[in-house]
Structure formats: structure tokens, C-alpha cells
Amino acid sequence: MNLLGMIGGTSWHSTIEYYRLLNELVGAKIGTQQNPPLLLYSLNVQLMRENDAEKIKNAYLGIARKLETAGVKAVIICANTPHMVFDFVQPKLNIPILHIADAIAKEAKQKGFKKLGILGTKPTMLGNFLSGRLREEHQIETLIPGDSYIDKTHRFISEELTQGKFTDKAKIFYLKQMQLLKERGAEAIILGCTELPMLIKENDTEIPLLDTTRLHAKMATEFILKD
């Protein structure tokens, strides 16, 4: 199996989900008497809360280089928002970073979805690192909540979900946003924060959901088992 480097900690709650899923998905392929080789670097989430783009990019580059030096064959960033560093970090490595947008696109294409709603942090919704890659590399259009909902969409994530708080109030809010996005033409919803699948389950709504944590872990599993 190929050694995978994991960059986690944003938040540690979703990093645990990644670790669990990677072990379960690989075990389902090769038998539960084995588990995949993984090297995890869990950073302090305070780095992301400081909103210093240069500091964030250089921190991720330093971590990725440490993992590369340690012998990993690829890197997975265990969250959506930190993919903002991809274009800065990837060209400076000799190993691939498995991009979460490519995992989303693979599932969307298999199910015939061409227009997706995105729920996530402000950087994820307003930035180009997720929607831009989906558009330019995969010809998939994306929609985000209306301007009056952006702050609240972000706030529930930063103040509750990433701190392990999963409330009914947050769940009701996100389900409403999903319905509004569907009414605007979204064929499915990207759960673009890796804690969102811990709050919203498939049986909570009739709208198709794209669980970025599981899809990313599936992509990583394929890499780990690739010859």
C-alpha cells in the first residue's frame, strides 16, 4: 500500500472522521485484518482563525514538505477550506495533493449533476479554489447562499461545528439553505465543510448530498491501494 500523508486539525473532529473512514474503506477492500499506512500531521486550528493568507500558505507548505521528506506518496488535506493553499503548495512538491474538488466532481459526474449548491465557510463559498476548479476542470456550475445568509452559514461552522457542537438550530438553518439552493436550480448540495456531514445526514432531506469527507476519503483509498 502507498503511504498517505494527512494534514488535519481543522478541526480535529473531522480529522477523526477522515482517519476512521480511511481505515474502514481500505479494510472493506483488503480485509479488516489489515489497515493502511498513514502519517498524520495535526495542526492548530488557530492558524486558520487568524485569517492570514500568507501565514497559512507557508505553514501548509512547510507541513507538506515534512510529510514528503518522511516518505509519503501523496498528501490529503483533511478539510475543505485549507484547499485555498493548493495552487501555492502543489507546484513546490514532487508528490500530488489529492484535491477535494476532484473527488466531488467524480461523484457528481457519475450521478449526472451539473449544477451544485455549496455550503461551507466564507472562504469556501466565496473563494475560487473549490468552485473555480469545479468549473474550469470539470465544467460543473456552483451556487452559494444569498448574501443575507453568508455570514450565518459561516458562523455556525466557526463557532459551533468546528468546536464539536451540533445543534438543532444549526441543522434547521442548513436544511433551509439547501431548499433555497434547490429552488434556484441546484441538483445536489456540496457539504463543503467536513463537519457538515456530522450534522446533516442523507435521510434528513430528499435533496441529494455530496459528503466531501467521504468522497475525499474514497479518493484517498483508491490512491493508497493503487499499484
KOLZATOR-441223 format. One record per residue (C-alpha): residue number from 1; x, y, z. Coordinates in steps of 0.05 Angstrom, whole numbers, plus 5000, padded with zeros to 4 digits. Example, Ala and Ser with C-alpha at 12.3 -4.5 7.8 and 13.67 -1.06 7.14 Angstrom:
BEGIN
{nr 1; east 5246; north 4910; up 5156}
{nr 2; east 5273; north 4979; up 5143}
//
This chain:
BEGIN
{nr 1; east 5000; north 5000; up 5000}
{nr 2; east 5022; north 5072; up 4987}
{nr 3; east 5038; north 5114; up 5049}
{nr 4; east 4990; north 5173; up 5052}
{nr 5; east 5005; north 5238; up 5089}
{nr 6; east 4946; north 5271; up 5124}
{nr 7; east 4943; north 5344; up 5143}
{nr 8; east 4889; north 5351; up 5196}
{nr 9; east 4868; north 5391; up 5256}
{nr 10; east 4819; north 5438; up 5222}
{nr 11; east 4781; north 5414; up 5261}
{nr 12; east 4805; north 5352; up 5298}
{nr 13; east 4732; north 5328; up 5299}
{nr 14; east 4731; north 5319; up 5223}
{nr 15; east 4803; north 5293; up 5223}
{nr 16; east 4779; north 5235; up 5265}
{nr 17; east 4725; north 5222; up 5213}
{nr 18; east 4778; north 5220; up 5158}
{nr 19; east 4821; north 5172; up 5197}
{nr 20; east 4762; north 5127; up 5212}
{nr 21; east 4737; north 5127; up 5140}
{nr 22; east 4805; north 5113; up 5110}
{nr 23; east 4813; north 5052; up 5155}
{nr 24; east 4742; north 5028; up 5142}
{nr 25; east 4745; north 5038; up 5067}
{nr 26; east 4812; north 5005; up 5058}
{nr 27; east 4791; north 4949; up 5105}
{nr 28; east 4730; north 4937; up 5062}
{nr 29; east 4776; north 4926; up 5002}
{nr 30; east 4831; north 4884; up 5032}
{nr 31; east 4801; north 4856; up 5095}
{nr 32; east 4796; north 4883; up 5166}
{nr 33; east 4857; north 4843; up 5188}
{nr 34; east 4898; north 4899; up 5156}
{nr 35; east 4899; north 4975; up 5158}
{nr 36; east 4930; north 5028; up 5114}
{nr 37; east 4997; north 5063; up 5130}
{nr 38; east 4981; north 5135; up 5147}
{nr 39; east 5024; north 5193; up 5171}
{nr 40; east 4983; north 5248; up 5205}
{nr 41; east 5004; north 5319; up 5220}
{nr 42; east 4950; north 5354; up 5261}
{nr 43; east 4960; north 5429; up 5262}
{nr 44; east 4930; north 5480; up 5309}
{nr 45; east 4864; north 5506; up 5281}
{nr 46; east 4881; north 5575; up 5307}
{nr 47; east 4924; north 5583; up 5245}
{nr 48; east 4860; north 5585; up 5203}
{nr 49; east 4823; north 5631; up 5252}
{nr 50; east 4878; north 5684; up 5244}
{nr 51; east 4858; north 5693; up 5170}
{nr 52; east 4930; north 5709; up 5150}
{nr 53; east 4933; north 5680; up 5079}
{nr 54; east 5009; north 5684; up 5073}
{nr 55; east 5020; north 5652; up 5141}
{nr 56; east 4970; north 5596; up 5124}
{nr 57; east 5001; north 5581; up 5056}
{nr 58; east 5072; north 5578; up 5084}
{nr 59; east 5051; north 5535; up 5143}
{nr 60; east 5018; north 5484; up 5097}
{nr 61; east 5078; north 5484; up 5051}
{nr 62; east 5124; north 5470; up 5110}
{nr 63; east 5080; north 5413; up 5134}
{nr 64; east 5072; north 5383; up 5065}
{nr 65; east 5148; north 5384; up 5056}
{nr 66; east 5157; north 5349; up 5123}
{nr 67; east 5109; north 5295; up 5101}
{nr 68; east 5143; north 5288; up 5034}
{nr 69; east 5212; north 5282; up 5067}
{nr 70; east 5183; north 5229; up 5113}
{nr 71; east 5166; north 5187; up 5052}
{nr 72; east 5092; north 5196; up 5038}
{nr 73; east 5070; north 5185; up 4966}
{nr 74; east 5013; north 5236; up 4967}
{nr 75; east 4981; north 5286; up 5014}
{nr 76; east 4909; north 5295; up 5033}
{nr 77; east 4885; north 5359; up 5067}
{nr 78; east 4831; north 5337; up 5115}
{nr 79; east 4784; north 5396; up 5107}
{nr 80; east 4753; north 5439; up 5052}
{nr 81; east 4776; north 5510; up 5069}
{nr 82; east 4851; north 5496; up 5072}
{nr 83; east 4849; north 5476; up 4999}
{nr 84; east 4858; north 5551; up 4989}
{nr 85; east 4933; north 5535; up 4993}
{nr 86; east 4932; north 5484; up 4937}
{nr 87; east 4957; north 5528; up 4879}
{nr 88; east 5013; north 5554; up 4923}
{nr 89; east 5036; north 5488; up 4954}
{nr 90; east 5026; north 5437; up 4898}
{nr 91; east 5078; north 5465; up 4849}
{nr 92; east 5131; north 5462; up 4903}
{nr 93; east 5122; north 5388; up 4917}
{nr 94; east 5144; north 5326; up 4880}
{nr 95; east 5083; north 5287; up 4903}
{nr 96; east 5009; north 5300; up 4890}
{nr 97; east 4959; north 5334; up 4936}
{nr 98; east 4892; north 5298; up 4927}
{nr 99; east 4844; north 5355; up 4914}
{nr 100; east 4776; north 5351; up 4946}
{nr 101; east 4742; north 5384; up 4887}
{nr 102; east 4763; north 5327; up 4841}
{nr 103; east 4731; north 5278; up 4889}
{nr 104; east 4667; north 5319; up 4888}
{nr 105; east 4668; north 5323; up 4812}
{nr 106; east 4677; north 5248; up 4803}
{nr 107; east 4614; north 5234; up 4843}
{nr 108; east 4574; north 5290; up 4810}
{nr 109; east 4591; north 5265; up 4741}
{nr 110; east 4572; north 5194; up 4758}
{nr 111; east 4504; north 5218; up 4781}
{nr 112; east 4495; north 5268; up 4724}
{nr 113; east 4496; north 5331; up 4766}
{nr 114; east 4518; north 5394; up 4730}
{nr 115; east 4496; north 5448; up 4780}
{nr 116; east 4513; north 5442; up 4853}
{nr 117; east 4498; north 5484; up 4915}
{nr 118; east 4556; north 5496; up 4963}
{nr 119; east 4551; north 5504; up 5039}
{nr 120; east 4614; north 5519; up 5077}
{nr 121; east 4658; north 5573; up 5107}
{nr 122; east 4662; north 5642; up 5076}
{nr 123; east 4728; north 5625; up 5041}
{nr 124; east 4699; north 5561; up 5013}
{nr 125; east 4636; north 5594; up 4988}
{nr 126; east 4665; north 5660; up 4963}
{nr 127; east 4734; north 5636; up 4942}
{nr 128; east 4754; north 5605; up 4876}
{nr 129; east 4793; north 5544; up 4900}
{nr 130; east 4731; north 5498; up 4901}
{nr 131; east 4681; north 5529; up 4853}
{nr 132; east 4736; north 5551; up 4805}
{nr 133; east 4766; north 5482; up 4800}
{nr 134; east 4697; north 5450; up 4791}
{nr 135; east 4682; north 5500; up 4735}
{nr 136; east 4748; north 5500; up 4699}
{nr 137; east 4770; north 5428; up 4706}
{nr 138; east 4702; north 5393; up 4707}
{nr 139; east 4651; north 5441; up 4676}
{nr 140; east 4607; north 5440; up 4738}
{nr 141; east 4569; north 5503; up 4759}
{nr 142; east 4561; north 5521; up 4832}
{nr 143; east 4512; north 5564; up 4872}
{nr 144; east 4521; north 5593; up 4942}
{nr 145; east 4470; north 5620; up 4992}
{nr 146; east 4443; north 5691; up 4983}
{nr 147; east 4484; north 5749; up 5011}
{nr 148; east 4439; north 5756; up 5072}
{nr 149; east 4455; north 5684; up 5093}
{nr 150; east 4530; north 5681; up 5081}
{nr 151; east 4552; north 5706; up 5149}
{nr 152; east 4506; north 5659; up 5187}
{nr 153; east 4526; north 5600; up 5144}
{nr 154; east 4598; north 5614; up 5163}
{nr 155; east 4584; north 5630; up 5236}
{nr 156; east 4551; north 5563; up 5253}
{nr 157; east 4613; north 5528; up 5226}
{nr 158; east 4666; north 5570; up 5260}
{nr 159; east 4630; north 5578; up 5327}
{nr 160; east 4596; north 5511; up 5333}
{nr 161; east 4612; north 5455; up 5285}
{nr 162; east 4687; north 5461; up 5287}
{nr 163; east 4683; north 5460; up 5363}
{nr 164; east 4642; north 5396; up 5365}
{nr 165; east 4574; north 5429; up 5376}
{nr 166; east 4518; north 5402; up 5333}
{nr 167; east 4452; north 5436; up 5349}
{nr 168; east 4381; north 5431; up 5323}
{nr 169; east 4383; north 5505; up 5308}
{nr 170; east 4442; north 5496; up 5261}
{nr 171; east 4410; north 5436; up 5228}
{nr 172; east 4345; north 5473; up 5214}
{nr 173; east 4384; north 5531; up 5185}
{nr 174; east 4425; north 5489; up 5137}
{nr 175; east 4365; north 5448; up 5114}
{nr 176; east 4330; north 5513; up 5097}
{nr 177; east 4391; north 5536; up 5057}
{nr 178; east 4391; north 5471; up 5019}
{nr 179; east 4318; north 5481; up 4999}
{nr 180; east 4332; north 5552; up 4977}
{nr 181; east 4391; north 5528; up 4934}
{nr 182; east 4348; north 5474; up 4904}
{nr 183; east 4295; north 5525; up 4885}
{nr 184; east 4349; north 5564; up 4848}
{nr 185; east 4369; north 5503; up 4808}
{nr 186; east 4418; north 5463; up 4849}
{nr 187; east 4413; north 5389; up 4833}
{nr 188; east 4452; north 5369; up 4894}
{nr 189; east 4486; north 5402; up 4954}
{nr 190; east 4560; north 5400; up 4969}
{nr 191; east 4570; north 5394; up 5044}
{nr 192; east 4632; north 5438; up 5036}
{nr 193; east 4653; north 5436; up 5109}
{nr 194; east 4678; north 5369; up 5134}
{nr 195; east 4637; north 5376; up 5197}
{nr 196; east 4571; north 5386; up 5160}
{nr 197; east 4562; north 5311; up 5146}
{nr 198; east 4566; north 5302; up 5221}
{nr 199; east 4505; north 5348; up 5228}
{nr 200; east 4464; north 5332; up 5166}
{nr 201; east 4450; north 5260; up 5144}
{nr 202; east 4422; north 5236; up 5078}
{nr 203; east 4356; north 5217; up 5110}
{nr 204; east 4346; north 5288; up 5135}
{nr 205; east 4328; north 5313; up 5066}
{nr 206; east 4306; north 5290; up 4997}
{nr 207; east 4358; north 5334; up 4964}
{nr 208; east 4419; north 5294; up 4942}
{nr 209; east 4480; north 5309; up 4986}
{nr 210; east 4554; north 5305; up 4967}
{nr 211; east 4591; north 5287; up 5031}
{nr 212; east 4660; north 5316; up 5017}
{nr 213; east 4692; north 5279; up 5075}
{nr 214; east 4671; north 5210; up 5050}
{nr 215; east 4684; north 5227; up 4976}
{nr 216; east 4754; north 5252; up 4992}
{nr 217; east 4768; north 5191; up 5034}
{nr 218; east 4745; north 5146; up 4976}
{nr 219; east 4794; north 5182; up 4930}
{nr 220; east 4849; north 5172; up 4981}
{nr 221; east 4832; north 5099; up 4989}
{nr 222; east 4840; north 5089; up 4914}
{nr 223; east 4908; north 5121; up 4917}
{nr 224; east 4931; north 5080; up 4977}
{nr 225; east 4913; north 5016; up 4941}
{nr 226; east 4939; north 5037; up 4872}
{nr 227; east 4997; north 4996; up 4844}
//
